[in-house]
Amino acid sequence: MSMTDTSPQADERYHELLRRMPPEKRLEATMRLSQAVRELALAGIRARHPGADEQELRVRVAARLYGRDCARRLFGQVPDDAT
């Protein structure tokens, strides 16, 4: 997936660096990026729902990252405004 706010040259350089990276380093980078995405999603949800308890936060994060259907299968009830 290309980044739309990046020049084509920088985008190509980024992908070239990824291709040259050993598999274990690519996996580490992917894991760090995934964790950062979860943390950012959680921070945004906490800001919009300051009274939410930990269970509601988990449900909302699951809905945001994996979709409402997946969150419903995992947790049962999903708030109507969870996206």
Buried (B, 14 or more C-beta within 10 A) or exposed (E): EEEEEEEEEEBEEEEEEEEEEEEEEEEEEEEEEEEEEEEEBBEEBEEEBEEBEEEBBBBBBBBBBEEBEEBBEEBEEBBEEBE
